[in-house]
Amino acid sequence: MSNTFKTWDEVQKDLFTPEEIAESNLRVALVGEIIKARKEKGLSQRELEQLSGVKQPIIARMENGTSVPNLSTILKLLAPLGKTLAVVPLENV
């Protein structure tokens, strides 16, 4: 009996479609940028709540990956961070 282990990329490809993987990667990157911007501004989640109107527990769940933020929540968070969304062409299409 041999012990063969799969990498996360291999498991991910077995479980999800390429579209689902791309969507997840985009969501992780977007939330990562929000966290980075919040920390660069020296803001706590509670302070971002006061500036954005988005409740701190929602920010925490979004940041730790236990919930998927909707577009209006993302936009509310980005504004006080001095950020916005941009629609740009995909590089591989």
N, C-alpha and C positions, 0 to 999 in steps of 0.2 A: 504494500500500500504506500503510495507516494503522497507526500504532502505538497500539493500545488496550491499556491495562493494567487489570487487575482489582484491586480492593482485596482485602485478606486476607479480609474478611467475605464478599465475593462468591465467592472461591475456596472458602472454608470451606463455604458453602451449596451449592456444586456437588459437593463431595466427601463431605460428612457429612450425616446426618439431623439434624433439630432436637434429637432426644433425645441423640445423640452429642455435639453441640455443647454442650448444657446440662450433660451429665456432665463433659465436659472443663473447662468453665468452673467448675463446682463443685470439681473436683479442684484446679485452679489456685488458686482462692480458699482452699481448705482448707490446701494446702501453704504458700501465702503467709502465712496466719495462724500456722502453726507456725514458719516462719522469723522472722516478726516477734516472736513470743513468745520465741523462743530469743535473739534479739538484744537484746530488752528486758531479759532476765534477765542479759545479758552472758555468755552461755555459748557456748563453741566447740562444734563438732560432737562433738569428742572428749569434752568434759565432759558433753554430753547423752548420749553413749553410756554413760558411767559411771553416770549417774543413771537411765537408762531400760532399759539392757540391750540396746538396739538398736545393732548395730555401726555405727561411723562411716561405712564405705563405703556402707552401706544408706541412712543419713541423707543423705549427699552425693548419691547417685543420685536419691533422692526430691526433694531440694531443687533439683537441676538439671534435673529433668523427664525423666530417662532411664529411670525405672522408676515403676511405679504401686504405691503402698504399699497393703498390705491393712489391713483394719480393726484387727486386733490390733496391728499396728505403729503405727498412728496413735494408738491408745489408750495404748500404752506410752510414746509420745513426749509426749502431752498431759499425763499425770499429773504428771511432775516440773516441767512448765511452769506448773502450777496451772490447767490448762484441762480442759475436758471437751467432749463432743459433745452437742448438743441436737437433738431432732427437732421441727421447727416447721412449721406449715402453709406451703405455697407461696403466694406473693402472687397469682399469676395463675391459680390453679386454682379 
